[in-house]
Amino acid sequence: MKNSTLCVALLVLAGMGSVGRSADEPMQAGSVDSYNVVWDSPSKDYGGSMPLGNGDIGLNAWVEKDGDLQFFISKTDAWDDNARLVKVGKVRVRLEPNPFAGEGPFLQTLSLADATLKVRAGQGERKTTVTVWVDANHPVIHVATESASPLEATAVVEPWRTRQQEYTPLQCSDIMTGAPGDRLAPTIIEPDMVLAGERGRIGWYHHNARSLGPKLLAEIQGLTPLQQEDPLLHRTFGAVVTGVQGDRVDDLRLRCPAAKTQRFNIFVLTRHPARPEQWLAEMDQVIARVEGQDFAARRRAHEQWWQEFWGRSWIRATMRPGAHAAAGVRDEADYVSQMYHLQRYVNACAGRGRYPIKFNGSIFTVPLPQGKSDPDFRRWGPGYWWMNTRLPYYSMPASGDYDLMRPLFRMYADDLLELCKFRTKLYLGHDGAYYPECIYFWGPVFSETYGWQRWDQRADKLQTSGWHKWEWVGGLELCSLMLDCYEYTLEGEFLRKTLIPFAHEILTFFEQHYKTSEQGKLVMHPSQACETWWQCTNPMPELAGCLAVTQRLLALPADAAPPAERELWRRLEGKLPALPTRDVDGKKALAPAEKFDMKRNCENPELYAVFPFRRIGLGRPNLEWGVEALEHRWDRGDHGWRQDVLFMAYLGLTDDARKALVSRARHHDATSRFPAFWGPNYDWTPDQCHGGVLLKAFQAMLLQTDAQRIGLLPAWPKEWEADFKLHAPLQTVLEGKVREGKVVDLKVTPERRRKDIVIGTTQ
């Protein structure tokens, strides 16, 4: 987690209008349709956009008072020459005569069931419906209209990267941040290229003809022997717009003649490496392949994907009649449920691409208010902070969203494990792999974090930044997430080919890196506890992580791994010292480390034994150590990446968890009309850390698992009722209801797992 003292001043947009169901507007929980976002007025600008996506391609779409539909297009792999994750572009769709003019009715709905934006406006001869959706199975956006009388439709491309220009407001993790004068090179934004002379279509692309960072960082950080393919050079991304009977007006406009039905198709493609002519040839193939399929059949397949997604899991909660809700919320449980489903929807819209979800805005960023930035701006830049990146993923096993976890494992394990092994050997002289907190998607440490002096000209080859110099818990947390995924799915190939090889390198690092005491226990020094305590011995996050990972690996079936692997797990477990504690008012509490000093940030590393590593909690010894640590924590909060509500849920503190979760659910960005665009908090809007904690906390209040044990209602408020379907380890699915503080109509699949269920008590 990053330095929390940095902040940004944002102007609140005026006249945003309603945000669908408000916090004081109840709705009976039933299907996912209960959580649709419905607006009865157009938006002022992009601050009133709704998110759409198919897991890889995303839209921020809105309708303004002039009747124009507009949307930014994004993609999970649209990395530009400077390693920034940028927008693909922007499209405007104009209808003539304007059916939205005047004072007629207006209704805009984000339909979650089929991930479709639906706008109904006008009356009589001007009655018109516009639908927008991103095909769940193909790289194409569809905009369709139906009207009572013929309308002419024009699609307009509106580029903003129109000329080469220097980009001066560098963000943390931008390649050239912190560069000394002799190294400093300008960050140049290259223009997009508009396709010229295309018959019946328009389009554009961005081609990275140069690459600023990979070679430079490889030289500084000693990574040139790896001979990686440049991840930026010749990356090409863009879009082509077609329309039914579309006629190219000019290079930026495509017009369809007056008709009662219209449809534009926007095909979006990234290829790497690819020259522009190669990209265009592949785009032609994509268009031919998609348009060669029956449109209605593709729409049905799209709807089927989303139906299956929503059928995986749900938590639909409401207040018991007569129960007292939080101030300003008529039904707090229903409101939290809506935010839960909206955030899970946002994850699905951006979570199936080539790279993990970006914590600082995902692919749904918009410019700062009043034109203070271009659409590509995002605070904290292009890099991945592990401590932020992980948070959307902890809820996915219980939701059954294993497919959304694959990009995380692909980048960190499949793509980067060999690099991390190489870096460990080069810098530290031993085997295994450590994962730095802050890396670019191809592996190097952030330039300003590592420092600008070459690796072979410094005695200490590790990064110069103290914010996370000795913070190495990321590999352990990724092991833990992999264990979650395996325990839920029991996928043997994933266990053998990904989890065990990855865990071997992470655990080997800890065994070889630290010396042992006279008692044979590891002495983790120098070390730190997250970014908060910079001078530590035996920090809680790494100790609890090693303990959790080794114990969970040893619990696997005896034939799950070779004997040598099991011996490594046993050997390291035997070397681990006890979890650190401290005395507070005569009571024992979990501590950040055995020794800790130099506080610099506001995390609660002492509670990592509670979450994410779950060594202290309900049904386990020494629960009171966690309760005391929570009560006497140095820092408190219920927004952004703060995990207080998770600690409360896993410690069974129902009332505290309830208050914190409701507060989090109501903490959306005031500049955004969409109610589940959180932020900017410590990161950027929409803040995926904030939403990720919300998802996991809501689940953990209803369901917690520990090995084979399944705990229901461990921290569930007695005022809340619910219908739920969630997943548990060993391919288990639980579906039931909560009524008057009891679980009823519980269906357990497979039935033999019913004996492992423990029903908690509500306060």
C-alpha positions in Angstrom: 0.0 0.0 0.0 1.2 3.4 -0.9 2.1 6.4 1.1 -1.2 7.5 2.4 -0.2 11.1 3.1 -0.5 12.0 -0.6 -3.9 13.3 -1.5 -5.6 15.0 -4.5 -8.2 17.7 -4.5 -11.2 16.9 -6.7 -14.0 19.2 -7.7 -17.5 17.9 -7.1 -19.6 18.0 -10.3 -22.8 19.8 -10.0 -26.1 18.7 -11.4 -25.3 15.0 -11.5 -28.9 13.9 -11.0 -30.0 10.7 -9.3 -27.9 7.6 -8.9 -30.6 5.0 -9.4 -31.9 3.6 -6.2 -30.7 5.9 -3.5 -29.6 4.8 0.0 -33.1 5.6 1.4 -35.0 3.8 -1.4 -35.9 0.2 -0.6 -36.4 -2.6 -3.1 -37.4 -6.2 -2.4 -34.4 -8.4 -2.9 -35.1 -11.1 -5.6 -33.2 -11.6 -8.8 -30.2 -9.6 -9.9 -32.6 -7.2 -11.6 -33.3 -5.8 -8.1 -29.9 -4.2 -8.3 -30.1 -2.5 -11.6 -29.0 1.1 -11.8 -31.8 3.3 -13.1 -31.7 7.0 -14.0 -34.5 9.2 -15.1 -32.4 12.0 -16.6 -29.4 12.3 -18.9 -25.9 13.0 -17.5 -24.0 16.2 -17.5 -20.8 14.6 -18.9 -18.6 11.6 -18.4 -18.9 11.9 -14.7 -22.3 10.3 -15.3 -21.1 7.3 -17.1 -22.1 3.7 -16.6 -19.6 0.8 -16.9 -20.0 -2.0 -19.5 -17.6 -4.7 -20.4 -16.9 -8.3 -21.5 -13.9 -9.0 -19.2 -11.4 -7.5 -21.6 -13.0 -4.5 -23.4 -14.7 -1.9 -21.3 -16.9 1.2 -21.8 -17.7 4.3 -19.8 -21.0 5.2 -21.5 -23.4 8.1 -21.0 -26.1 10.1 -22.7 -26.1 13.9 -22.5 -29.0 16.3 -22.7 -28.4 16.9 -26.4 -29.3 13.2 -27.0 -25.9 12.0 -28.0 -24.7 8.7 -26.7 -20.9 8.8 -25.9 -18.5 6.3 -24.6 -14.8 5.8 -23.9 -13.4 2.4 -25.0 -10.8 0.7 -22.9 -9.0 -2.6 -23.0 -6.9 -4.5 -20.4 -3.8 -4.7 -22.7 -3.8 -1.2 -24.2 -0.3 -0.3 -23.0 1.2 2.7 -24.8 4.8 3.5 -25.6 5.4 4.7 -22.0 3.8 1.7 -20.4 0.7 3.6 -19.5 -2.6 1.7 -19.6 -4.6 4.1 -21.8 -8.0 4.3 -23.4 -8.4 2.8 -26.8 -10.5 5.8 -27.9 -13.9 7.5 -27.8 -17.0 7.3 -30.0 -20.1 9.4 -30.2 -23.4 8.2 -31.7 -25.9 10.9 -32.9 -29.5 10.4 -33.9 -31.3 12.8 -36.2 -33.9 14.0 -35.6 -33.0 13.9 -32.0 -35.5 11.7 -30.2 -34.4 12.9 -26.8 -35.1 16.6 -27.4 -37.8 18.4 -25.4 -39.4 17.4 -22.1 -40.4 13.9 -23.0 -39.8 10.9 -20.7 -36.2 9.5 -20.3 -35.2 6.2 -18.7 -31.7 4.8 -18.6 -31.1 1.4 -17.1 -27.9 -0.7 -16.5 -29.3 -4.2 -16.8 -27.0 -6.4 -14.8 -28.7 -9.6 -16.0 -27.3 -9.1 -19.5 -24.7 -6.4 -19.0 -26.6 -4.0 -21.3 -27.2 -0.3 -21.2 -30.8 0.5 -22.2 -32.1 4.0 -22.9 -35.8 4.7 -23.6 -36.8 8.2 -24.4 -39.4 10.2 -26.3 -43.0 9.4 -26.9 -45.3 8.9 -29.9 -43.5 9.1 -33.2 -40.3 10.0 -31.4 -40.3 7.0 -29.0 -36.8 5.4 -29.3 -34.8 2.7 -27.6 -31.0 2.5 -27.6 -29.1 -0.5 -26.3 -25.3 -0.8 -25.8 -23.5 -4.0 -24.9 -20.0 -5.6 -25.3 -20.3 -9.2 -26.5 -19.2 -11.5 -23.7 -17.6 -13.9 -26.2 -16.3 -11.7 -29.0 -14.2 -8.4 -29.2 -17.1 -6.2 -30.4 -19.3 -3.5 -29.0 -22.8 -3.1 -30.3 -25.0 0.0 -30.4 -28.5 -0.6 -31.6 -31.6 1.6 -31.9 -35.3 1.0 -32.4 -37.6 3.9 -33.1 -41.2 4.6 -34.0 -40.2 6.6 -37.0 -37.1 6.5 -39.1 -33.9 8.0 -37.7 -30.5 8.7 -39.3 -27.6 7.6 -37.2 -24.0 8.8 -37.3 -21.0 7.3 -35.4 -18.2 9.8 -34.8 -14.7 9.0 -33.7 -13.3 11.7 -31.3 -9.6 11.2 -30.9 -7.5 13.3 -28.4 -4.1 11.8 -29.1 -3.9 13.8 -32.3 -0.2 15.0 -32.3 3.1 14.1 -30.7 3.4 16.0 -27.4 5.4 15.9 -24.2 3.6 14.7 -21.1 4.8 16.5 -18.1 2.6 15.6 -15.0 4.4 12.3 -14.2 2.7 10.0 -11.8 4.3 7.6 -9.3 5.4 4.5 -11.2 5.6 6.3 -14.6 8.8 5.2 -16.2 10.7 8.5 -15.9 9.6 9.5 -12.4 12.6 10.5 -10.3 15.1 10.3 -13.2 18.3 12.3 -12.6 19.3 14.9 -15.1 21.7 12.8 -17.0 19.0 10.1 -17.4 15.9 12.2 -17.8 14.1 11.8 -21.1 10.8 13.4 -22.0 7.7 11.3 -21.8 6.4 11.6 -25.3 2.7 10.8 -26.1 2.5 9.5 -29.7 -0.6 10.2 -31.8 -3.2 7.7 -32.9 -3.5 7.0 -36.6 -6.9 7.3 -38.2 -7.7 4.9 -41.0 -8.1 6.7 -44.3 -10.2 5.9 -47.3 -11.9 2.9 -45.8 -15.1 2.0 -47.6 -18.2 1.5 -45.4 -16.3 1.8 -42.2 -14.0 4.1 -40.1 -11.3 3.3 -37.6 -8.1 4.1 -35.8 -5.2 2.5 -34.1 -2.2 3.3 -31.8 1.1 1.7 -32.7 4.1 1.8 -30.3 6.9 2.5 -32.8 9.2 3.0 -29.8 9.6 1.8 -26.3 10.8 3.9 -23.5 11.2 1.7 -20.5 12.0 -2.0 -20.9 15.5 -1.7 -22.2 16.4 1.1 -19.8 15.1 -0.6 -16.7 16.7 -4.0 -17.7 20.1 -2.3 -17.9 19.7 -0.5 -14.6 18.3 -3.5 -12.8 20.5 -6.2 -14.3 17.8 -8.0 -16.2 19.3 -7.9 -19.7 20.5 -11.6 -19.6 16.8 -12.7 -19.6 16.4 -11.5 -23.2 12.7 -10.7 -22.8 10.7 -9.6 -25.8 10.0 -5.9 -25.5 6.5 -5.8 -24.0 5.7 -2.4 -25.5 7.5 -2.1 -28.8 5.1 -2.7 -31.8 2.1 -3.2 -29.5 -0.8 -2.0 -31.7 -4.4 -1.5 -30.5 -7.4 0.3 -31.9 -10.9 -0.2 -33.3 -12.9 -0.3 -36.5 -16.6 0.9 -36.7 -19.0 -0.7 -39.1 -22.7 -0.2 -39.5 -25.7 -1.7 -41.2 -25.7 0.1 -44.6 -23.0 2.4 -43.2 -21.7 5.0 -45.5 -18.3 6.7 -44.7 -18.8 10.5 -44.6 -15.1 11.2 -43.9 -12.3 9.5 -41.9 -14.1 10.2 -38.6 -17.8 9.8 -39.4 -19.9 6.8 -40.5 -23.6 7.4 -41.3 -26.4 5.0 -41.6 -29.5 6.1 -43.6 -32.8 6.8 -42.0 -34.5 3.6 -40.7 -36.5 2.4 -37.8 -33.7 0.1 -36.7 -29.9 0.9 -36.7 -26.8 -0.9 -35.5 -23.2 0.1 -35.2 -20.5 -2.5 -34.5 -17.2 -1.4 -32.9 -14.5 -4.1 -33.2 -11.6 -3.7 -30.7 -8.3 -5.4 -31.1 -4.8 -5.5 -29.5 -1.9 -7.4 -31.1 1.7 -7.6 -29.9 4.0 -7.5 -31.7 2.3 -6.3 -34.8 3.0 -3.7 -37.5 0.0 -1.6 -38.4 -0.6 -3.5 -41.6 -0.5 -6.8 -39.6 -3.0 -5.4 -37.1 -5.4 -4.3 -39.8 -5.2 -7.7 -41.6 -6.0 -9.5 -38.3 -8.8 -7.0 -37.6 -10.3 -7.9 -41.0 -10.2 -11.5 -40.0 -11.9 -10.8 -36.7 -14.6 -8.8 -38.4 -15.2 -11.5 -40.9 -15.3 -14.2 -38.3 -17.7 -12.4 -36.0 -20.0 -11.1 -38.7 -20.1 -14.5 -40.2 -22.0 -15.7 -37.2 -25.7 -15.2 -36.7 -26.3 -12.0 -34.7 -29.3 -13.3 -32.8 -27.3 -16.4 -31.8 -24.4 -14.3 -30.6 -26.8 -12.2 -28.5 -28.3 -15.4 -27.0 -24.8 -16.7 -26.2 -23.9 -13.3 -24.6 -27.0 -13.5 -22.4 -26.2 -17.1 -21.5 -22.7 -16.2 -20.3 -24.1 -13.5 -18.0 -26.9 -15.8 -16.8 -24.3 -18.4 -15.9 -22.2 -15.8 -14.2 -25.1 -14.5 -12.0 -26.1 -18.1 -11.3 -22.8 -18.9 -9.7 -23.5 -17.1 -6.5 -25.4 -14.2 -4.7 -26.1 -12.6 -1.4 -29.4 -10.8 -1.4 -30.0 -9.3 2.0 -32.8 -7.1 3.4 -33.6 -5.7 6.8 -36.1 -7.6 9.0 -39.4 -5.7 9.4 -39.1 -3.2 12.1 -35.3 -3.4 12.4 -33.4 -0.1 12.9 -31.1 0.7 10.0 -28.1 3.1 9.8 -28.9 6.8 9.7 -29.9 7.9 6.2 -30.5 4.3 4.9 -34.0 2.8 4.9 -32.7 -0.7 4.2 -29.0 -0.9 4.8 -28.8 -4.6 4.0 -30.5 -4.2 0.6 -28.2 -1.2 -0.2 -25.1 -3.2 0.7 -26.4 -6.1 -1.4 -26.8 -3.8 -4.4 -23.2 -2.4 -4.0 -22.0 -6.0 -3.6 -23.6 -7.0 -6.9 -22.4 -3.9 -8.7 -18.8 -4.4 -7.7 -18.9 -8.0 -8.7 -20.3 -6.9 -12.0 -17.4 -4.4 -12.4 -14.9 -7.2 -11.7 -16.5 -9.3 -14.4 -16.4 -6.5 -16.9 -12.6 -6.1 -16.5 -11.4 -9.4 -15.0 -11.0 -11.8 -18.0 -8.3 -9.9 -19.9 -4.6 -10.5 -20.4 -3.5 -8.7 -17.2 -4.9 -8.4 -13.6 -7.4 -5.7 -12.6 -5.7 -2.4 -12.2 -6.4 -1.3 -8.6 -6.3 2.5 -9.5 -9.4 2.7 -11.7 -9.5 -0.7 -13.4 -10.4 0.2 -17.1 -13.1 2.6 -16.1 -11.2 5.8 -15.4 -12.5 9.1 -16.8 -10.8 12.6 -17.0 -10.7 14.9 -14.1 -13.6 17.3 -13.8 -13.5 20.5 -15.9 -11.0 19.2 -18.4 -8.1 19.1 -15.9 -6.7 15.9 -17.5 -7.0 13.8 -20.6 -9.0 10.5 -20.6 -5.7 8.5 -20.0 -4.9 10.0 -16.7 -4.8 7.8 -13.6 -3.2 8.6 -10.3 -0.4 6.2 -9.3 0.5 5.5 -12.9 0.9 2.2 -14.8 2.4 -0.1 -12.2 1.1 -2.9 -10.0 1.2 -2.6 -6.2 0.7 -6.1 -4.9 -1.0 -5.1 -1.7 -3.6 -3.2 -3.7 -3.9 -5.6 -6.7 -4.8 -8.6 -4.5 -7.9 -7.2 -2.8 -10.5 -7.8 -5.6 -9.4 -11.4 -5.8 -10.0 -12.6 -2.2 -13.7 -12.8 -2.7 -13.6 -14.7 -6.0 -13.4 -18.3 -4.7 -16.5 -17.9 -2.6 -18.3 -16.3 -5.6 -17.2 -19.2 -7.9 -15.4 -16.7 -10.1 -12.3 -18.8 -10.7 -12.0 -17.6 -14.3 -11.5 -14.1 -13.1 -8.5 -15.2 -11.0 -6.5 -16.6 -14.0 -5.1 -13.2 -15.2 -3.6 -12.7 -11.7 -1.9 -16.1 -11.7 -0.9 -15.7 -15.3 1.0 -12.5 -14.8 2.6 -13.1 -11.4 3.3 -16.8 -11.7 3.4 -17.9 -15.4 5.0 -14.7 -16.8 7.2 -13.5 -14.0 8.4 -16.5 -11.8 11.5 -17.1 -13.8 12.4 -13.4 -13.7 11.9 -13.3 -10.0 14.1 -16.4 -9.5 16.8 -14.7 -11.7 16.6 -11.5 -9.7 16.8 -13.3 -6.4 20.0 -15.1 -7.4 21.5 -11.9 -8.9 20.8 -9.6 -6.0 20.9 -12.0 -3.0 23.0 -14.9 -4.1 20.6 -17.7 -3.2 17.8 -19.8 -4.6 14.1 -19.2 -4.5 12.1 -16.1 -5.6 10.9 -12.9 -3.9 8.3 -10.6 -5.4 8.9 -6.9 -4.9 5.8 -4.9 -3.9 5.9 -2.6 -6.9 6.5 -3.9 -10.4 5.6 -3.2 -14.0 3.6 -5.8 -15.8 6.7 -7.3 -17.4 8.6 -7.6 -14.0 11.1 -4.8 -13.3 10.7 -2.7 -10.1 9.4 0.8 -10.5 12.1 3.1 -11.7 11.9 5.5 -8.8 11.6 2.7 -6.3 14.6 0.7 -7.5 16.7 3.9 -8.0 18.5 5.1 -11.0 22.0 3.7 -10.2 23.0 0.5 -12.0 22.7 -2.7 -10.1 26.4 -3.6 -10.6 27.5 -0.2 -9.2 25.9 -0.6 -5.8 26.8 -2.8 -2.8 23.1 -3.2 -1.9 21.4 -4.3 -5.1 17.9 -4.1 -3.7 15.7 -1.1 -4.3 16.7 2.2 -2.7 13.1 3.1 -1.6 12.4 2.3 2.0 8.6 2.1 1.5 8.8 -1.6 0.8 12.4 -2.5 0.6 12.1 -5.5 2.9 8.4 -6.2 2.3 8.2 -9.7 0.8 4.8 -11.0 1.9 3.4 -10.8 -1.7 4.6 -14.2 -2.8 3.1 -15.8 0.3 -0.2 -14.1 -0.3 -0.2 -15.3 -3.8 0.4 -18.8 -2.5 -2.5 -18.4 -0.2 -4.8 -17.3 -3.0 -3.6 -20.2 -5.2 -4.4 -22.5 -2.3 -7.9 -21.0 -2.0 -8.4 -21.6 -5.7 -7.2 -25.2 -5.5 -9.1 -26.1 -2.4 -12.3 -24.8 -3.9 -11.9 -26.4 -7.4 -9.6 -29.4 -6.7 -8.0 -28.9 -10.1 -5.1 -31.3 -10.1 -3.3 -29.8 -13.1 -3.3 -26.3 -11.4 -1.9 -27.9 -8.2 0.9 -29.7 -10.0 1.9 -27.2 -12.7 1.3 -23.9 -11.0 0.7 -24.0 -7.2 3.4 -26.4 -6.0 6.2 -25.1 -8.3 5.4 -21.5 -7.3 5.2 -22.3 -3.6 8.5 -24.1 -3.8 10.3 -21.0 -5.0 8.6 -18.7 -2.4 9.3 -21.0 0.5 12.9 -21.7 -0.6 13.5 -18.0 -0.6 12.5 -17.6 3.1 14.4 -20.7 4.2 17.6 -19.6 2.4 17.5 -15.9 2.9 17.3 -15.7 6.7 19.7 -17.1 9.3 18.5 -19.2 12.3 18.9 -18.6 16.0 20.6 -20.9 18.4 17.1 -22.4 18.9 16.9 -23.2 15.2 14.3 -20.5 14.5 14.4 -18.1 11.6 15.5 -14.5 12.4 13.8 -12.3 9.8 16.1 -9.3 9.9 16.3 -6.8 8.3 12.6 -6.7 7.6 9.6 -4.5 7.8 5.9 -5.0 8.5 4.1 -3.8 5.4 4.9 -0.1 4.7 4.1 0.9 8.2 6.9 -0.3 10.4 10.3 0.0 8.7 12.7 -1.5 11.3 11.5 -5.0 12.3 12.6 -8.4 13.4 10.2 -11.3 12.6 7.3 -9.3 11.1 3.8 -10.6 11.5 2.8 -10.6 7.8 5.8 -12.8 6.7 5.6 -15.1 9.7 1.9 -15.6 9.5 2.2 -16.1 5.8 4.9 -18.8 6.1 2.9 -20.5 8.8 -0.4 -20.5 6.8 1.2 -21.6 3.6 3.2 -24.4 5.1 0.4 -25.7 7.2 -2.1 -25.6 4.3 0.3 -27.4 2.0 1.0 -30.1 4.6 -2.7 -30.6 4.8 -2.9 -31.7 1.1 -3.2 -35.4 0.4 0.1 -37.3 0.8 0.4 -38.0 -2.9 -0.3 -34.4 -3.9 3.5 -33.6 -4.1 6.8 -35.3 -4.2 8.4 -36.2 -0.8 11.1 -33.6 -1.3 8.5 -30.9 -1.4 6.8 -32.1 1.7 10.1 -32.1 3.5 10.7 -28.5 2.5 7.3 -27.6 3.9 7.9 -29.5 7.2 11.4 -28.1 7.6 10.4 -24.5 7.1 7.4 -24.9 9.4 9.7 -26.2 12.1 11.9 -23.1 11.8 9.2 -20.5 12.3 9.1 -18.6 15.6 5.9 -18.0 17.4 3.5 -15.3 16.1 4.7 -12.0 17.7 2.6 -10.5 20.5 2.7 -7.5 22.9 1.2 -6.7 26.2 -1.5 -4.0 26.3 -3.1 -3.1 29.6 -2.2 -6.4 31.0 -3.6 -8.4 28.1 -1.8 -10.1 25.2 -2.3 -8.7 21.7 -0.9 -9.6 18.3 2.0 -7.4 17.4 3.4 -6.0 14.1 6.7 -7.9 14.7 8.8 -9.3 17.5 10.6 -6.0 17.4 9.3 -3.0 15.5 10.1 0.7 15.1 10.0 3.6 12.7 6.3 3.9 11.8 5.7 5.4 8.4 2.2 4.4 7.2 -1.2 3.5 8.5 -1.7 -0.2 7.9 -2.4 -2.8 10.6 0.2 -5.6 9.9 -0.3 -7.1 13.3 -3.7 -8.3 12.2 -2.4 -10.2 9.1 -2.7 -13.3 11.3 -6.4 -12.7 11.2 -6.7 -11.7 7.5 -5.5 -12.7 5.0 -3.7 -15.6 6.6 -6.5 -16.7 9.0 -4.3 -18.2 11.7 -6.2 -16.3 14.4 -10.0 -16.3 14.3 -13.3 -18.0 15.1 -12.8 -21.7 16.0 -9.0 -21.2 16.5 -7.0 -20.7 19.7 -6.1 -17.2 21.0 -9.0 -15.4 19.4 -8.6 -12.8 22.1 -5.1 -11.8 20.9 -6.7 -10.6 17.7 -9.6 -8.8 19.4 -7.1 -6.9 21.6 -4.9 -6.1 18.6 -8.0 -4.7 16.8 -9.1 -2.7 19.8 -5.6 -1.1 20.3 -4.7 -0.7 16.6 -2.7 2.4 15.8 -4.9 3.4 12.8 -8.5 3.0 11.9 -10.6 3.5 8.7 -13.4 2.1 6.5 -12.4 3.2 3.0 -9.9 2.3 0.3 -7.5 -0.5 1.1 -8.1 -0.4 4.8 -9.1 -3.9 6.1 -10.7 -3.1 9.4 -14.1 -4.5 8.4 -12.4 -7.8 7.4 -10.6 -8.1 10.7 -13.9 -7.4 12.5 -15.8 -10.1 10.5 -13.1 -12.8 11.0 -13.0 -12.0 14.7 -16.8 -12.4 15.0 -17.4 -8.7 15.9 -20.8 -8.5 14.3 -21.9 -5.0 15.3 -18.6 -3.4 14.4 -18.5 -5.2 11.1 -22.0 -4.2 10.2 -21.4 -0.5 10.8 -18.1 -0.5 8.9 -19.6 -2.3 5.9 -22.5 0.0 5.6 -20.2 3.0 5.8 -18.0 1.5 3.1 -21.0 0.8 0.9 -22.0 4.5 1.0 -18.5 5.8 0.4 -18.7 6.3 -3.4 -16.9 9.1 -5.3 -18.9 12.3 -5.2 -17.8 13.2 -8.8 -19.3 10.0 -10.2 -22.9 9.3 -10.7 -22.5 5.5 -10.8 -23.0 4.4 -7.1 -20.2 1.8 -7.2 -17.5 4.0 -8.5 -15.5 4.3 -5.3 -12.7 6.7 -4.6 -10.3 8.3 -5.1 -9.4 7.3 -1.5 -5.7 6.4 -1.4 -5.7 5.3 -5.1 -8.0 6.4 -7.9 -11.6 6.3 -9.1 -13.1 3.7 -9.4 -11.0 2.4 -6.5 -10.9 -1.4 -6.8 -9.3 -1.8 -3.4 -12.4 -0.3 -1.7 -14.8 -2.5 -3.7 -12.7 -5.6 -3.2 -12.7 -5.3 0.6 -16.5 -4.7 0.5 -17.0 -8.0 -1.4 -14.9 -10.1 0.9 -16.3 -8.5 4.1 -19.9 -9.2 3.1 -19.1 -12.8 2.3 -17.1 -13.3 5.5 -20.0 -12.0 7.7 -22.1 -14.8 6.2 -19.6 -17.5 5.5 -16.1 -18.4 6.7 -14.2 -21.6 6.0 -11.2 -23.2 7.7 -9.9 -26.4 6.1 -13.0 -28.6 5.9 -15.0 -26.6 8.5 -17.7 -24.3 7.1 -19.0 -21.6 9.4 -22.3 -19.9 8.6 -23.4 -16.7 10.2 -20.1 -16.0 12.0 -20.7 -12.3 12.0 -24.2 -11.8 10.5 -26.4 -9.1 12.0 -29.6 -10.4 13.6 -31.4 -7.5 11.8 -30.5 -8.8 8.4 -32.2 -11.6 6.4 -30.9 -13.0 3.2 -31.1 -15.4 0.4 -27.6 -16.7 -0.6 -25.6 -19.0 -2.7 -21.9 -19.3 -2.1 -19.0 -21.7 -2.7 -16.8 -23.4 -0.2 -13.7 -25.7 -0.4 -13.9 -29.3 -1.8 -16.2 -28.2 -4.7 -19.0 -27.4 -2.2 -21.9 -25.1 -2.9 -24.3 -23.8 -0.2 -27.6 -22.3 -1.1 -30.1 -21.2 1.6 -31.9 -18.4 3.5 -31.4 -16.5 6.7 -34.6 -15.8 8.6 -34.8 -14.5 12.2 -31.1 -15.2 12.8 -31.3 -18.8 11.6 -30.3 -20.7 8.4 -33.3 -22.3 6.7 -33.9 -24.2 3.5 -30.2 -25.0 3.3 -29.1 -27.0 0.3 -25.6 -28.4 0.4 -23.9 -29.9 -2.6 -22.4 -32.4 -2.2 -24.7 -33.5 0.7 -21.9 -35.2 2.6 -20.4 -31.8 3.4 -23.4 -30.9 5.6 -21.7 -32.6 8.6 -18.8 -30.0 8.3 -21.1 -27.0 8.8 -21.1 -25.0 12.0 -23.9 -22.4 12.4 -22.7 -19.3 14.3 -24.8 -17.2 16.6 -25.8 -13.6 15.8 -25.4 -10.8 18.3 
